[in-house]
Amino acid sequence: MPQPHCTSPIGVFDSGIGGLSVLRELRRELPHENFVYLADSGNAPYGERGDEFVERRTLAIARYLQEEHRIKALVVACNTATTAAVAQLRGSFPDLPVIGVEPALKPAASSSQTHRVGVIATRGTVQSARFEQLRQAFSDGTEFRAQACDGLVSAIERGVEEEDPANGPSAQEIRRLCARYAGMLGSFGVRTGDIDTLVLGCTHYVFIKDELRRLLGADVHIIDTGAPVARQTRRILVQQGTLAAESDRDTGSGQVHLYTTGRLPALQAAARRWLDLPATHCSALPA
């Protein structure tokens, strides 16, 4: 297989459209890079499936991106896939730099003034051994309260195609679920005993940050991992000597193409809404 070079694309994938939040940060950090994104929406949500299934899909997607697109690095823009399969992925593709995403417990513990941090994520992430390791590693002086948010990813996926995304049936469902799960975590605020920091442990949840902000108030710190993952990707490309340069514009740098195993119109709507990309950048794949 030919070796990737500086103008080869970076592969990015998620169980659905949530990883577009990471891709958005990657494009900001690395404007001269080419990207290929795969939304495995036909098999979503990963967070409500077992680890064996998620591992199998992760390895299959990595193989497809490497064989068909000759990617030079892979960003696993899915917390569930990272916890379930990143070790197996690195073992199966030892020459492929792999960047995963994990709930940002360390910066949350450092920034919290009340020493109480809420974490919302999929059930697969919350119940994973890796999440428990992270919780234990940073729990000295900080209480982490984690909540699995069943149904929230599916509501976000459905809502992207609705005519009125802000007020349609899915938006109402998202508001109901956010209120329910926030209430299960406890009181939010800056008083003693309050949760003053919320970690978004799923890349989909970045797209409902405004709703969470309205619900929790302006004083609560909401943390996601998109920008740190983009910076880490840059560091790895520099180390590998495969970072695209501004001069690579002449060879078509900065291109992005999106694929989905689910409904093509949903990906096209998400690309327009969150990445300002036209429908021509999107294609469908078999599930």
C-alpha positions in Angstrom: 0.0 0.0 0.0 1.4 3.4 -0.9 2.5 5.5 2.1 0.5 8.6 2.9 2.1 12.0 2.5 1.5 15.6 3.5 -1.4 16.1 1.2 -3.1 12.8 2.1 -6.4 13.4 4.1 -7.0 13.0 7.8 -9.8 10.5 8.5 -12.5 11.4 11.0 -15.4 9.3 12.1 -18.2 9.1 14.6 -21.4 7.0 15.1 -23.2 9.9 13.4 -23.2 13.6 12.9 -21.8 14.5 16.4 -18.2 14.2 15.2 -18.8 17.1 12.9 -18.3 19.3 16.0 -14.7 17.9 16.2 -14.2 18.2 12.4 -15.3 21.9 12.7 -12.4 22.5 15.2 -10.0 20.5 13.1 -10.7 22.7 10.1 -10.1 25.8 12.2 -6.8 24.5 13.5 -5.6 22.9 10.3 -7.1 24.9 7.4 -4.6 23.5 4.8 -5.4 19.8 5.6 -7.7 17.6 3.6 -10.4 15.6 5.5 -12.6 12.7 4.9 -15.4 12.2 7.5 -17.6 9.1 8.0 -20.8 9.2 9.9 -21.9 5.7 10.8 -25.5 6.8 11.3 -26.8 3.5 9.8 -25.5 1.8 13.0 -26.0 4.6 15.5 -26.2 5.2 18.4 -23.0 3.4 19.5 -23.5 4.4 23.1 -26.5 2.1 23.4 -24.8 -0.9 21.8 -22.2 -3.3 23.2 -18.5 -2.9 23.1 -18.0 -5.9 20.7 -20.2 -4.2 18.1 -18.5 -0.9 18.5 -15.1 -2.4 18.2 -16.1 -4.3 15.1 -17.5 -1.2 13.4 -14.5 0.9 14.4 -12.0 -1.5 12.9 -14.0 -1.8 9.7 -14.3 2.0 9.3 -10.6 2.4 9.9 -9.8 -0.2 7.3 -12.1 1.5 4.8 -10.6 4.9 5.3 -7.1 3.6 5.0 -7.6 1.4 2.0 -10.0 3.7 0.0 -8.7 7.2 1.0 -5.1 6.5 2.1 -5.5 8.6 5.3 -2.4 9.8 7.1 -4.1 9.9 10.5 -7.4 8.9 12.1 -9.4 11.0 14.6 -11.9 8.9 16.5 -14.4 11.7 17.1 -16.6 9.5 19.3 -16.2 9.0 23.0 -17.9 5.6 23.0 -15.7 4.3 20.1 -12.6 5.6 21.9 -13.3 3.9 25.1 -14.4 0.6 23.5 -11.9 0.2 20.7 -9.0 2.7 20.5 -6.5 0.2 22.0 -7.5 -2.5 19.5 -7.4 0.1 16.7 -3.8 1.1 17.5 -2.8 -2.6 17.7 -4.4 -3.4 14.4 -3.0 -0.3 12.6 0.4 0.3 14.2 1.6 2.7 11.4 -1.5 4.9 11.5 -1.5 7.7 14.1 -4.8 7.5 16.0 -6.3 10.4 18.1 -9.2 9.6 20.3 -11.6 11.7 22.4 -12.3 11.3 26.0 -14.4 13.3 28.5 -12.3 16.3 29.7 -12.2 15.3 33.4 -8.7 16.7 34.0 -9.4 20.3 32.9 -12.8 20.2 34.6 -11.2 19.2 38.0 -8.6 22.0 37.6 -11.2 24.7 36.8 -14.0 23.8 39.2 -14.3 26.1 42.2 -17.0 24.1 44.0 -15.2 20.8 43.3 -18.3 19.3 41.9 -18.4 18.4 38.2 -21.2 16.9 36.2 -20.6 14.7 33.2 -23.2 13.8 30.6 -22.4 11.0 28.1 -23.8 7.9 26.5 -24.4 4.9 28.5 -21.5 3.1 26.8 -19.1 5.8 27.9 -20.3 6.2 31.4 -20.2 2.4 32.1 -16.8 1.9 30.5 -13.7 0.8 32.4 -11.8 3.7 30.8 -14.2 6.3 32.1 -13.9 4.8 35.6 -10.1 5.0 35.3 -10.4 8.7 34.4 -12.7 9.4 37.3 -10.4 7.7 39.8 -7.3 9.5 38.3 -8.8 13.0 38.9 -11.1 12.5 41.8 -8.7 13.8 44.5 -10.6 16.8 45.8 -13.3 16.7 43.1 -16.6 14.9 43.0 -17.7 13.7 39.6 -21.3 13.0 39.0 -21.9 11.1 35.7 -25.2 10.7 33.9 -26.0 8.5 31.0 -28.3 10.3 28.6 -30.3 7.6 26.7 -32.1 9.0 23.7 -30.3 12.3 23.5 -28.1 11.4 20.6 -31.0 10.0 18.6 -33.0 13.2 19.2 -30.1 15.3 17.9 -29.7 13.1 14.8 -33.5 13.4 14.1 -33.7 17.1 14.6 -31.2 18.1 11.9 -33.6 17.3 9.1 -36.6 19.1 10.6 -37.9 22.3 8.9 -37.7 24.2 12.2 -34.7 22.7 14.1 -35.1 25.1 17.0 -38.8 24.4 17.6 -39.6 21.1 16.0 -40.5 17.9 17.7 -36.9 16.8 18.2 -36.0 20.2 19.7 -38.8 19.8 22.2 -37.6 16.3 23.0 -34.0 17.6 23.4 -35.2 20.2 25.9 -37.2 17.6 27.9 -34.2 15.2 28.0 -31.7 17.9 29.0 -33.9 19.1 31.8 -34.5 15.5 33.0 -30.8 14.5 33.0 -29.6 17.8 34.5 -32.1 17.4 37.3 -30.8 13.9 37.9 -27.3 15.2 38.4 -28.2 17.8 41.0 -28.1 21.5 41.5 -26.0 23.7 39.2 -24.5 27.0 40.2 -21.5 28.5 42.1 -22.7 28.1 45.6 -21.1 25.5 47.9 -22.4 22.1 47.0 -23.4 23.1 43.5 -22.1 21.6 40.3 -20.3 24.5 38.6 -18.8 22.6 35.7 -20.4 20.3 33.1 -18.3 18.0 30.9 -19.9 17.1 27.5 -18.8 13.5 27.2 -20.3 13.0 23.7 -19.4 14.9 20.6 -23.1 15.2 19.7 -23.8 17.3 22.8 -21.7 20.3 21.5 -24.6 21.0 19.1 -27.0 21.5 22.1 -24.7 23.7 24.1 -27.0 26.7 23.8 -29.9 24.7 25.2 -27.7 23.5 28.1 -26.6 27.1 28.7 -30.2 28.3 28.9 -31.0 25.5 31.3 -27.9 25.8 33.6 -27.2 29.5 33.6 -24.3 31.7 32.6 -22.1 30.8 35.6 -21.7 27.1 34.9 -18.6 26.2 32.9 -19.4 23.8 30.0 -16.4 21.9 28.6 -16.0 19.9 25.4 -13.0 18.3 23.7 -13.1 19.5 20.1 -10.4 22.2 20.3 -7.9 20.2 22.4 -8.3 17.2 20.0 -7.5 19.5 17.1 -4.4 20.8 18.8 -3.3 17.3 19.6 -3.8 16.3 16.0 -1.5 19.2 14.9 1.1 18.1 17.3 1.1 14.5 16.0 1.3 15.6 12.4 4.3 17.8 13.2 6.0 14.9 15.0 5.2 12.6 12.0 6.4 15.2 9.5 3.1 15.0 7.6 1.6 18.4 8.4 0.3 20.1 5.3 1.8 23.5 4.5 0.2 26.6 3.1 2.1 25.9 -0.2 0.1 22.7 -0.6 -2.9 24.9 -1.6 -1.6 24.4 -5.2 -2.3 20.7 -4.9 -5.9 21.1 -3.6 -5.4 21.3 0.1 -8.3 22.2 2.4 -10.8 19.8 0.8 -13.4 17.9 2.8 -15.7 15.1 1.9 -18.4 13.6 4.1 -19.8 10.1 3.9 -22.7 8.4 5.8 -24.1 4.9 6.2 -27.4 6.5 7.1 -29.7 9.0 5.5 -27.8 11.2 3.0 -30.3 14.2 3.4 -29.5 14.2 7.2 -25.8 14.5 6.6 -26.3 17.1 3.9 -28.5 19.2 6.3 -25.9 18.9 9.1 -23.1 19.9 6.7 -25.0 23.0 5.7 -26.0 23.9 9.2 -22.8 23.3 11.1 -20.0 23.4 8.5 -21.4 25.7 5.9 -20.7 23.0 3.2 -23.0 22.3 0.2 -24.7 19.0 -0.4 -22.2 18.1 -3.1 -19.6 17.4 -0.4 -21.7 14.5 0.9 -22.1 10.9 -0.3 -23.8 7.7 0.9 -22.2 4.4 1.8 -23.8 1.0 2.6 -24.4 0.4 6.3 
